[in-house]
Amino acid sequence: MVCEHLHPLEQALLAAGIEETYRGQPWSRNCREWVYFDTVLDTDAIMHRFAFPDCVEIVENTDPKSGLEHGLFCSFCKDAVMSNVNARSKFG
């Protein structure tokens, strides 16, 4: 389970039946738990929909060598909810 700050989003994605594709520590010890979903996250809409604290921010990796990804990161807890930028569905 991701941190309390991102937990409502994680639960909404799971309740919507969106497939979880990875959960764990993806990069280094600077990351705690990151969970990836097979959807495109409309992060602007999600930021308006959920009352996230200031520690939750939009993150994006556009380097095709290390993997394209987009999602929300908690800078306090080092957790993230990420999406597959090439997915067919969209959540937001």
N, C-alpha and C positions, 0 to 999 in steps of 0.2 A: 504494500500500500504506500502510495506517495504521501508526502507531508500533508498536514491539515490545510495548508493554503491551497493546494492543487486538488485535494481529495474530492470536492464537489464536481469538478470537471471530469475527473477520472470516473466517478460514479455515473455521471450523465452519459458518458461515452459507452460504458458497459451496459447501462440500461437501454441505450439505443441499439444494442446488438452489434456494435462495431468491434471487429476482430482486433484483439491485442496481438501484436506481432513480436514484441520483445519486451522484456522487463529485466532490469539489472543495472550494473555499473558499467556504462559503455566506454568511458575514456580513461579516467584516472581516479585517484583517491579524492580528487576535487569534486567528483560527482558522486552522489549517494544513490538514489534510485531514479532511473529514467524508464518511462514506459512509452512504447511506440504503438500507435494505432493505425490501421489500414484505412485511413481517410485523410482528406485535406482539411486541416483546421482553419476555419475562418477566424483568425485570432482577433481581428478588430471587432467582429460581432461578439465573440466570446468575452472579450474584455468588457464590453457593454452589458452583456447578459449576466455575468457573475460579479459579485462584489469582492474582487481580489484586493489584498493589501498591496502597498507600494513595492514590496519585495518580489512580486510576480511581474515578469517582463516578457515581452515577445522576443524570441531568438530565432535565428535562421543561419543555416550553413548552406552556402551556394557553391561550395567547392565540389565539382563532380568526382574528383578523385577520392575524397573521404566520405562522400555520400550526401546527397541533398536532403535536407530536413528543415522543418519549420514547426514551431510550437511555443509553449510557455515554460519558463524556467523560474524557479524560486531561488533567488540569490541568497536568501537566509538559510534555507535547508539544503540547497544544492540538488533538489529534485526537479524533474521536468516531465511534462506530458508533450510528446512529440508526434508528428504526423508524417505520413508518406506523401511527399509532394506530387507523386505520380498516381495517387489513388483515384479511383473512379467516383467515389462518393465524397460529399463535403459535409462538414459538421460546423454549425455555428449558430 
